[in-house]
Amino acid sequence: MKSIPVEKAVGMILCHDITEIVPDIFKGPAFKKGHVITAADIPRMLDIGKRHIYVSDFEGRVHENDAARRIALAASGSGIELTQPVEGKVTFVAQHQGLLKINVEALEKINAIDEVMFATLHTLQTVKEKQDLAGTRIIPLAIEDEKIKAVEEICRTHFPIIEIKPFAPLKVGMIITGSEVFSGRIKDKFGPVVKKKFKDLGSDVFREILVSDDREMTVNAIHELVADGAQMIALTGGMSVDPDDQTPASIRAAGGDVVTYGAPVLPGAMFMISFLDKIPVIGLPGCVMYHRASIFDLIVPRLLAGENVDRMTIAGMGHGGYCSNCKNCRFPICGFGK
């Protein structure tokens, strides 16, 4: 590559974007790659501090825009939309709501290649349609083709590097426990919170059953919801170690395989999950009602995306499983569950 004074560049083709920054107003390309420089462009280039441009034939090398495009295409799985390169960077955008999955091991291998960078959000979090998820580019203006081929080989071996798994719209049955609610002494406030959480993830609670703190009644309610076609069952409350709280014992008595009672997550330590004929049965502690982000928001999206949730999945949630209870909650744009 060689440097050419802009005054001598009239008629030449710009081989890289030239960025202009106006504080608090604008940052972007003043001139894009491929632009044919005219005499009228020279004053503006000088005004933004560009006294030289680079000229290169790129023999054996790949231009930054083409390199970013190749990396992005090789890495992207389902649910990902790619922007056109802007100043050498391609942005990955969510096509729909779902669970973001990043192959972290492969991502580290890609970033270990000199002059390549690929940055993403944390894996296993809920993302929204049109949300920006990641960006990739090379560091120099051009890079050896062999390095991009090495990235593409990593992507082939570990495909996909980034994807969004959609949430299945499940029929959810809900069991509201507690003698105080069952008897009508107080109004249930837990159920509406859980219903909204499921709705926000694309699933509906098709039936609710109120039960007292009674094991047989609760077991019968679980079996009744299964018979009605529930694809997931959520029980609210009654998850503590108090003698009146019978929800964990009821879930066990209903049969199925108990994954865990207890999780290394705060809020959400008293969470329980079991599978009854492959139907997830989850016991939700009271913190789900009071906290914007809790164990519900870490586990349920994975279940809706068809992810396997086993004992080791739960055990691995301790690192990052402590919520800081920020005054202004920004979940999932925070470290909780990461």
C-alpha positions in Angstrom: 0.0 0.0 0.0 1.2 3.5 -0.7 0.0 6.9 0.5 -1.2 9.6 -2.0 -1.7 13.2 -1.1 -5.4 14.0 -1.6 -4.5 16.9 -3.9 -3.1 14.4 -6.3 -6.0 11.9 -5.9 -8.5 13.4 -8.3 -9.9 10.7 -10.5 -8.7 7.9 -8.3 -11.0 5.3 -6.7 -11.2 5.4 -2.9 -10.4 1.9 -1.6 -11.6 2.5 2.0 -14.2 4.5 3.8 -13.2 7.9 5.2 -14.9 8.7 8.5 -16.2 12.1 9.5 -17.0 12.9 13.2 -19.1 15.8 14.3 -19.3 15.7 18.1 -22.8 14.9 19.4 -24.2 15.1 15.9 -22.7 12.6 13.4 -20.2 9.8 13.0 -20.1 7.9 9.7 -18.5 7.7 6.3 -18.1 11.0 4.6 -16.8 9.1 1.5 -17.3 5.4 0.9 -15.1 2.8 -0.7 -15.4 2.9 -4.5 -16.0 6.7 -4.6 -14.3 8.4 -7.5 -12.5 11.5 -6.0 -13.3 14.8 -7.6 -11.7 18.2 -7.2 -14.7 19.3 -5.2 -14.0 16.6 -2.6 -10.5 17.9 -1.7 -11.5 20.8 0.6 -13.8 18.5 2.6 -11.2 15.8 2.9 -8.7 18.4 4.2 -11.4 19.8 6.6 -11.8 16.4 8.3 -8.1 15.9 8.6 -7.5 13.6 5.7 -4.4 14.7 3.8 -3.6 11.4 2.2 -5.4 8.3 0.9 -4.2 4.7 0.5 -3.9 3.1 -2.9 -3.3 -0.7 -3.2 -3.9 -3.4 -5.7 -4.7 -5.8 -2.8 -3.0 -8.7 -4.5 -3.3 -11.7 -2.3 -5.2 -9.7 0.3 -8.8 -9.1 1.1 -10.3 -5.7 1.6 -11.9 -4.9 5.0 -15.5 -4.9 3.6 -15.1 -8.2 1.8 -13.3 -9.8 4.8 -16.1 -8.8 7.2 -18.8 -10.0 4.8 -17.1 -13.4 4.4 -16.6 -13.8 8.2 -20.2 -12.9 8.9 -21.7 -15.2 6.2 -19.6 -18.1 7.5 -20.5 -17.6 11.1 -24.2 -16.9 10.9 -26.8 -19.5 11.7 -30.6 -19.2 11.7 -32.4 -16.1 12.8 -29.6 -13.7 11.9 -29.7 -10.8 9.5 -26.5 -9.1 8.3 -26.0 -5.4 7.5 -23.9 -4.2 4.6 -20.3 -3.4 5.6 -20.0 0.1 7.0 -16.5 1.4 7.6 -15.3 -2.2 7.4 -17.8 -3.6 10.0 -20.7 -6.0 9.5 -23.4 -6.0 12.2 -25.5 -9.1 13.1 -29.2 -8.3 13.7 -31.9 -10.5 15.2 -34.6 -11.4 12.7 -37.0 -12.4 15.4 -37.3 -12.8 19.2 -35.6 -15.8 20.7 -32.7 -17.3 22.6 -29.3 -16.0 21.5 -26.7 -18.8 21.2 -23.0 -18.1 20.8 -20.4 -20.9 20.3 -18.0 -19.3 22.8 -15.1 -21.7 22.2 -15.2 -21.2 18.5 -15.5 -17.4 18.9 -12.3 -17.4 21.0 -10.5 -19.4 18.2 -11.6 -16.8 15.7 -10.4 -13.9 17.8 -7.1 -15.7 18.3 -6.3 -15.1 14.6 -4.2 -12.0 14.2 -6.0 -8.9 12.8 -9.5 -10.4 13.1 -12.1 -9.3 15.6 -15.6 -10.7 16.3 -17.6 -9.3 19.3 -21.0 -10.5 20.5 -23.5 -10.2 23.3 -23.4 -12.8 26.0 -24.8 -16.2 25.0 -28.1 -17.7 26.2 -30.1 -14.5 26.7 -33.4 -13.4 25.3 -33.1 -11.0 22.4 -35.7 -9.0 20.6 -36.5 -8.6 16.9 -34.1 -6.1 15.2 -31.8 -6.1 18.1 -28.1 -5.7 17.3 -26.2 -8.8 18.5 -22.6 -8.7 17.3 -20.1 -7.1 15.0 -17.1 -8.3 13.0 -14.3 -6.7 11.1 -10.6 -6.9 10.5 -8.1 -4.4 12.0 -6.1 -3.3 9.0 -7.5 -2.0 5.7 -6.7 -5.4 4.1 -5.8 -8.8 5.3 -4.1 -12.0 3.9 -6.7 -14.2 2.3 -5.3 -17.2 4.2 -6.4 -15.6 7.5 -10.0 -15.3 6.3 -9.9 -18.9 5.0 -8.8 -19.9 8.5 -11.8 -18.2 10.0 -14.1 -19.8 7.5 -12.7 -23.2 8.4 -13.4 -22.6 12.1 -16.9 -21.7 11.2 -17.4 -24.8 9.1 -16.1 -27.0 11.9 -18.2 -25.3 14.7 -21.2 -24.0 12.7 -23.0 -22.0 13.7 -21.0 -19.5 15.6 -24.1 -17.3 16.3 -27.8 -18.1 16.0 -31.2 -17.4 17.5 -33.4 -20.2 18.5 -37.1 -19.2 18.3 -39.4 -19.7 21.3 -42.0 -22.4 20.9 -45.5 -21.1 21.7 -46.4 -23.6 24.3 -49.7 -24.3 26.1 -48.9 -23.4 29.7 -50.9 -24.7 32.7 -50.6 -22.8 35.9 -51.3 -23.9 39.5 -51.7 -21.2 42.1 -51.0 -22.5 45.5 -51.8 -21.2 49.0 -54.7 -21.6 51.4 -54.9 -17.8 51.7 -55.7 -17.5 47.9 -57.7 -20.7 47.7 -60.0 -19.6 50.5 -60.5 -16.1 49.1 -58.8 -14.3 52.0 -56.5 -12.5 49.6 -56.4 -11.8 45.9 -53.8 -13.7 43.8 -51.0 -11.3 42.6 -48.5 -14.0 41.6 -50.5 -15.5 38.7 -50.8 -12.2 36.6 -47.1 -11.6 36.8 -46.3 -15.1 35.5 -48.9 -14.9 32.8 -47.4 -11.7 31.5 -43.9 -13.2 31.6 -45.1 -16.2 29.5 -47.0 -13.9 27.1 -43.9 -11.7 26.5 -42.1 -14.9 25.5 -44.9 -15.9 23.1 -46.7 -18.5 25.2 -50.1 -18.4 26.8 -51.4 -19.7 30.1 -54.5 -21.6 28.8 -55.8 -22.7 32.3 -55.3 -21.8 35.9 -56.1 -24.0 38.9 -56.2 -22.7 42.5 -55.2 -25.2 45.2 -54.8 -25.0 48.9 -51.5 -26.1 50.6 -52.6 -29.7 50.1 -50.4 -32.3 48.5 -53.1 -34.5 47.1 -55.0 -31.5 45.6 -51.9 -30.2 44.0 -50.9 -33.6 42.5 -54.4 -34.0 41.1 -54.1 -30.5 39.5 -50.8 -31.4 37.9 -52.3 -34.6 36.4 -55.4 -32.7 35.3 -53.3 -30.1 33.4 -51.3 -32.9 31.7 -54.6 -34.6 30.6 -55.8 -31.2 29.2 -52.7 -31.0 27.0 -50.4 -28.7 28.9 -47.0 -28.5 27.4 -45.5 -26.8 30.5 -46.8 -26.5 34.0 -45.9 -23.7 36.4 -46.7 -23.8 40.1 -46.6 -20.5 42.0 -45.6 -20.2 45.6 -45.3 -22.7 48.4 -41.6 -23.3 47.7 -40.0 -22.6 51.0 -39.1 -25.0 53.8 -42.1 -23.9 55.9 -44.4 -26.9 57.0 -47.3 -25.4 55.2 -45.5 -25.2 51.9 -46.2 -28.4 50.0 -45.3 -27.5 46.4 -41.9 -29.3 46.2 -43.4 -32.4 47.8 -46.4 -32.3 45.5 -44.1 -32.0 42.4 -42.2 -35.1 43.5 -45.4 -37.0 44.3 -46.8 -36.2 40.9 -44.1 -38.5 39.4 -41.6 -37.7 36.7 -37.9 -36.9 37.0 -36.8 -34.2 39.4 -33.8 -32.3 38.0 -33.3 -30.1 41.1 -34.9 -28.4 44.0 -32.7 -25.4 44.6 -30.6 -23.3 42.2 -27.4 -21.2 42.7 -29.3 -18.1 41.6 -30.5 -15.1 43.7 -33.3 -14.3 43.3 -34.5 -17.8 42.7 -32.7 -20.2 45.1 -35.9 -22.2 45.9 -36.7 -23.0 42.3 -37.6 -26.5 41.3 -37.8 -28.3 38.0 -39.1 -31.7 37.1 -40.1 -33.4 33.8 -43.3 -35.4 33.7 -43.7 -37.3 30.4 -41.2 -34.8 28.9 -43.4 -31.9 30.1 -41.5 -29.4 32.2 -43.0 -28.9 35.7 -41.5 -25.8 37.4 -42.0 -24.6 40.9 -41.6 -20.8 41.1 -40.6 -19.2 44.4 -42.1 -15.9 45.5 -39.2 -13.8 44.3 -40.4 -14.3 40.7 -43.4 -12.1 41.7 -41.3 -9.3 43.2 -38.2 -9.1 41.1 -38.1 -8.0 37.5 -35.3 -10.5 36.8 -35.1 -13.9 38.5 -34.6 -17.6 37.9 -37.7 -17.6 35.7 -36.0 -15.3 33.2 -32.9 -17.5 33.0 -34.5 -20.9 32.7 -37.9 -20.6 31.0 -36.5 -19.0 27.8 -34.1 -22.0 27.5 -37.0 -24.4 27.9 -39.1 -22.6 25.3 -36.1 -22.7 22.9 -35.8 -26.4 23.3 -32.6 -26.3 25.2 -31.7 -29.2 27.4 -31.9 -28.2 31.1 -30.2 -30.7 33.4 -28.5 -30.7 36.8 -25.2 -29.4 35.3 -27.1 -26.6 33.5 -28.4 -25.4 36.9 -25.1 -25.9 38.6 -23.3 -23.8 36.0 -25.6 -20.8 36.8 -23.8 -19.9 40.0 -21.2 -17.8 38.2 -23.3 -14.7 37.3 -26.3 -15.9 39.2 -26.3 -13.1 41.7 -28.5 -10.2 40.9 -27.2 -6.8 42.1 -30.7 -5.4 42.5 -29.9 -2.2 40.7 -32.2 0.7 41.4 -32.9 1.0 37.7 -33.1 -2.6 36.3 -31.7 -3.0 32.8 -31.9 -6.8 32.5 -30.8 -8.4 30.3 -28.3 -5.7 29.6 -26.4 -6.6 32.8 -24.3 -9.4 34.3 -27.2 -11.4 35.8 -27.2 -14.9 34.5 -24.1 -14.3 32.3 
